[in-house]
Amino acid sequence: MVNYINNEKDFNPIKVGKKGKLFELFVSRIEEAKKKDDTIEILVDKSIRNLEGNLRQFDVLVKSSINNFKITVAVECKEYSNPVGLEKIDAFKSNCDRIPEINKMVFVSKSGFTGPAIKTANFYGIELINISELDSDKIFDAIAPIHFYLQKRFILLKRAVLYHDGRRKQLTNFINNYIEFEGILGKDNLNDFCTHYVIGLPVDEWNHWFKGAAKRTDHIEGAYRIYPKLPMKISCEHETNNVAHFDFFFELWEENIMLIKKQAKQYGEVNTGNVKAKVMEISAKNENGEEIVGEIIQTDGSPVLVMNINIIDGKQIVASTQTNINLSKVLLIKK
């Protein structure tokens, strides 16, 4: 699920977390879970120019089109301890003014809104969303017996052997070598190429490496051979090698962390009371002291749950992942 690398000594997580504050990312993931169309774009911390040419920043933008008519929804996210006041509503409306492409405005709060803020939002046509705690997590009774785990995959790259015209060359420095293919713009760091190749293996193939292993935390030695479909080169600062194919050797291991289900919440409209999504918060800490937070989202009674994970080191999101769980299939298997 979440990709981690170990380069020689230190653990260096692949930084795939999106830019943005945790609450903005939380809201964007709910919008992602709600969407019914794969063409809908969910953008975090994006700016748009107004009619005067000035950039205006928005926490979340939801972009779509209906009959070739483009629609943009601007979403403001506030994580305050007190209810949002009318001055914040005014500021959001001012930010959206003179941007013709914005068709709808939505304001999301974790602490509700004051009466004047609600009246002002209604006047401006701003939809208000409040995230409130549920007294019971009965909406998630179906998943109560299910235990959720985060699988962290690790790889230690050892060496590579390059082959061309009957000759072979050995490399141990993956960081300072780059791989490129004829006709394809750009080149990839050899370390990243090999790491992503193995870390991204399908579950069945990943599990194959651990057959017969006493513990999956033990280091398992392995190797892959890469045959390119296009002419390939591997180069460093002082040398370029044409390569017919290459082998790379590695050690693999993994860590599984049980995720604890916490507070259930709902994501609902203030005026209508319509609940758009229900959320179960999940959390854990791994042996390195990193915090793992996330949520399981259910929308519109859908049998598909969306599970999101962030790993946080200090205050920085160092890795994120998302997976869908078909609840009907899970229950069917459980029976």
C-alpha positions in Angstrom: 0.0 0.0 0.0 2.5 2.6 1.1 5.9 2.5 -0.5 9.1 2.8 1.6 12.7 2.6 0.5 15.8 1.7 2.5 18.9 3.0 0.8 22.0 1.5 2.5 21.4 2.9 6.0 18.6 5.3 6.5 14.9 4.7 5.8 13.9 7.2 3.1 10.1 7.2 2.4 9.0 7.9 -1.1 7.3 11.3 -0.7 4.0 10.9 -2.5 1.9 12.9 -0.2 0.0 15.7 -1.9 0.7 19.3 -1.1 -1.7 20.7 1.4 -2.8 20.7 5.0 -4.2 17.6 6.5 -7.8 18.9 6.7 -7.7 20.1 3.1 -6.5 16.7 2.0 -9.2 15.1 4.1 -11.9 17.2 2.4 -10.4 16.5 -1.0 -10.5 12.8 -0.4 -14.2 12.9 0.6 -14.9 14.8 -2.6 -12.9 12.1 -4.4 -15.0 9.4 -2.8 -18.2 11.1 -3.7 -17.5 11.6 -7.4 -19.4 9.4 -9.8 -17.4 10.2 -12.9 -13.7 9.5 -13.4 -13.3 12.7 -15.5 -14.0 14.8 -12.4 -10.7 16.4 -11.1 -10.1 17.1 -7.4 -7.3 19.7 -7.0 -5.7 20.7 -3.7 -4.2 24.1 -2.9 -4.6 25.5 -6.4 -4.7 29.1 -7.7 -6.8 30.8 -10.4 -6.4 34.2 -11.9 -9.3 36.7 -11.6 -10.3 39.2 -14.2 -7.6 41.6 -13.1 -5.0 38.9 -13.6 -4.4 38.4 -9.8 -3.9 34.9 -8.5 -6.4 33.6 -6.0 -5.6 30.5 -3.9 -8.3 27.9 -3.1 -8.0 24.9 -0.7 -9.8 22.5 -3.0 -11.2 22.8 -6.6 -13.6 20.3 -8.1 -13.6 20.5 -11.9 -16.0 18.7 -14.2 -18.0 19.3 -17.4 -21.6 18.6 -18.4 -22.4 18.7 -22.2 -19.1 20.4 -22.8 -19.9 23.1 -20.2 -17.1 23.4 -17.8 -17.9 23.5 -14.1 -15.6 24.6 -11.2 -16.5 24.3 -7.6 -14.4 26.2 -5.1 -14.1 24.7 -1.6 -12.8 26.5 1.5 -11.7 24.4 4.4 -11.5 25.7 8.0 -10.4 23.6 11.0 -11.2 26.0 13.9 -12.0 25.3 17.5 -14.9 27.8 17.3 -17.8 28.1 14.8 -16.8 30.0 11.6 -18.0 33.6 11.6 -19.5 35.8 8.8 -16.1 37.5 8.2 -14.7 34.2 6.9 -17.7 33.8 4.6 -17.2 37.4 3.3 -13.5 36.7 2.7 -14.2 33.5 0.8 -16.9 35.3 -1.4 -14.4 38.1 -2.1 -11.8 35.5 -3.1 -14.2 34.0 -5.6 -15.4 37.3 -7.0 -14.4 38.2 -10.6 -13.5 34.6 -11.4 -16.1 33.6 -14.1 -15.1 29.9 -14.2 -16.2 29.4 -10.6 -19.8 28.1 -10.7 -20.3 27.1 -7.1 -18.9 27.9 -3.7 -18.7 25.4 -0.8 -17.4 26.1 2.7 -16.4 23.2 5.0 -16.0 23.5 8.8 -15.2 21.1 11.6 -16.8 23.4 14.2 -20.0 24.6 12.6 -21.0 28.2 11.7 -22.4 31.1 13.6 -26.0 32.3 12.8 -24.8 35.4 11.0 -22.4 33.3 8.9 -25.2 31.0 7.9 -27.4 33.9 6.8 -24.5 35.5 4.9 -23.7 32.2 3.1 -27.4 31.8 2.1 -27.4 35.3 0.7 -24.2 34.6 -1.4 -25.4 31.1 -2.4 -22.5 29.4 -0.6 -23.2 25.8 0.4 -22.1 25.1 4.0 -20.8 21.7 5.0 -20.2 20.7 8.7 -18.2 17.7 9.8 -19.8 16.5 13.0 -19.2 13.6 15.3 -21.7 10.7 15.5 -22.9 9.4 18.8 -22.7 5.8 17.4 -20.6 4.2 14.8 -23.5 1.8 13.8 -23.1 2.8 10.2 -19.8 0.9 10.3 -21.2 -2.2 12.1 -20.6 -4.2 8.9 -16.9 -3.7 9.1 -16.6 -4.1 12.9 -15.1 -7.6 12.7 -12.7 -6.6 9.9 -9.1 -5.7 10.9 -7.3 -3.2 8.7 -3.6 -3.4 8.3 -1.1 -1.1 6.6 1.6 -3.0 4.7 4.9 -1.2 4.4 7.2 -2.7 1.7 10.9 -2.3 2.0 13.7 -2.9 -0.5 17.5 -2.6 -0.1 19.2 -2.5 -3.6 22.5 -4.3 -3.6 24.0 -4.3 -7.1 23.2 -4.3 -10.8 24.8 -6.1 -13.7 24.6 -4.5 -17.2 24.9 -6.7 -20.3 25.7 -5.6 -23.9 27.5 -7.2 -26.8 28.8 -10.1 -24.7 30.3 -7.7 -22.1 29.1 -7.2 -18.5 29.5 -4.3 -16.1 28.6 -4.3 -12.4 27.2 -1.2 -10.6 26.6 -0.7 -6.9 25.8 3.0 -7.0 22.1 3.3 -7.9 21.7 6.9 -6.8 24.1 8.5 -9.3 23.2 6.4 -12.4 20.3 7.1 -14.7 18.2 5.0 -17.1 16.8 6.3 -20.4 15.0 4.8 -23.4 15.4 5.9 -27.0 12.6 8.1 -28.2 11.4 8.8 -24.6 12.0 12.2 -23.2 13.7 12.4 -19.8 15.5 9.8 -17.7 14.9 8.1 -14.4 17.2 7.7 -11.5 18.2 4.0 -11.5 17.5 3.7 -7.8 13.9 5.0 -8.3 13.3 2.8 -11.3 14.3 -0.4 -9.6 12.6 0.5 -6.4 9.3 1.3 -8.0 9.5 -1.8 -10.1 9.7 -4.1 -7.0 7.6 -2.0 -4.6 4.7 -1.9 -7.1 4.5 -5.6 -7.6 1.1 -7.2 -7.6 0.2 -8.7 -4.2 0.5 -12.3 -5.5 4.0 -11.8 -6.9 5.1 -9.9 -3.8 3.9 -12.7 -1.6 5.7 -15.2 -3.7 9.0 -13.9 -2.4 8.1 -14.8 1.2 7.0 -18.4 0.6 8.7 -20.5 3.2 10.0 -17.5 5.1 9.7 -17.8 8.9 8.9 -14.1 9.3 8.1 -11.5 6.6 10.2 -9.0 8.6 13.3 -11.1 7.7 15.3 -9.9 4.7 14.6 -12.0 1.6 17.2 -11.9 -1.2 16.0 -11.7 -4.8 16.8 -10.4 -8.3 15.0 -9.3 -11.5 16.1 -9.1 -15.1 14.9 -6.1 -17.2 14.6 -6.6 -20.9 13.7 -3.2 -22.6 11.3 -2.9 -25.5 13.3 0.1 -26.7 17.1 0.7 -26.9 18.3 1.6 -23.4 21.2 3.4 -21.8 22.4 3.7 -18.3 24.7 6.6 -17.5 26.4 8.5 -14.8 28.2 11.8 -14.9 31.3 10.5 -16.6 30.1 7.4 -18.6 27.2 6.2 -20.7 26.5 2.5 -21.3 24.4 1.0 -24.0 22.5 -1.9 -22.3 20.8 -4.9 -23.9 19.4 -6.0 -20.6 20.4 -5.8 -16.9 19.9 -7.7 -13.6 19.4 -6.0 -10.3 19.8 -7.7 -6.9 18.0 -6.7 -3.7 16.7 -7.7 -0.3 13.0 -7.4 0.6 11.0 -7.3 3.8 7.9 -5.8 5.1 6.1 -4.5 8.2 2.4 -4.8 8.9 0.7 -2.3 11.3 -2.8 -2.8 12.6 -4.9 0.3 12.2 -7.2 1.3 15.1 -10.8 2.4 14.2 -11.7 5.6 16.2 -14.4 8.2 16.0 -17.2 8.1 13.4 -18.2 11.4 11.8 -20.6 12.7 9.1 -20.1 15.2 6.3 -23.4 17.0 5.9 -25.1 20.1 4.6 -26.0 22.7 7.2 -29.3 23.9 5.7 -30.8 20.6 4.5 -29.2 18.2 7.0 -28.4 16.0 4.0 -25.5 13.6 4.9 -23.1 13.4 1.9 -20.6 11.0 3.5 -19.9 9.1 6.7 -16.4 8.7 7.9 -14.5 6.4 10.3 -11.2 7.8 11.5 -8.3 5.3 11.8 -4.9 5.7 13.3 -1.7 4.0 14.5 2.0 4.5 15.2 4.7 2.4 13.7 7.9 1.3 15.4 9.8 4.4 14.1 7.4 6.6 16.0 5.7 7.9 12.8 2.1 8.7 13.1 -0.4 7.0 10.8 -3.7 8.6 10.3 -6.5 8.2 7.8 -10.2 7.5 7.3 -12.7 5.0 5.8 -15.3 6.9 3.8 -18.8 5.7 2.8 -20.9 7.8 0.5 -24.6 7.6 -0.5 -25.0 4.1 1.0 -22.5 2.8 -1.5 -21.1 -0.7 -0.8 -17.7 0.5 -1.7 -15.6 2.0 1.1 -12.7 4.3 0.3 -9.8 3.9 2.7 -7.1 6.6 2.9 -3.8 6.6 4.7 -1.3 9.3 5.5 2.0 8.6 7.2 3.3 11.7 9.1 6.9 12.2 10.3 6.8 15.3 12.5 4.3 17.5 10.7 5.2 16.4 7.2 3.2 14.0 5.2 5.8 11.6 3.9 3.6 9.0 2.2 -0.1 8.5 1.3 -2.2 5.8 -0.3 -5.8 5.1 -1.2 -7.6 1.9 -1.8 -11.2 0.9 -2.4 -12.9 -2.0 -0.4 -16.0 -3.6 -1.9 -18.0 -4.2 1.3 -20.4 -6.7 -0.3 -17.5 -8.9 -1.4 -15.9 -8.7 2.0 -19.2 -9.7 3.7 -19.7 -12.5 1.1 -16.2 -13.9 1.8 -16.8 -13.6 5.6 -19.9 -15.8 5.3 
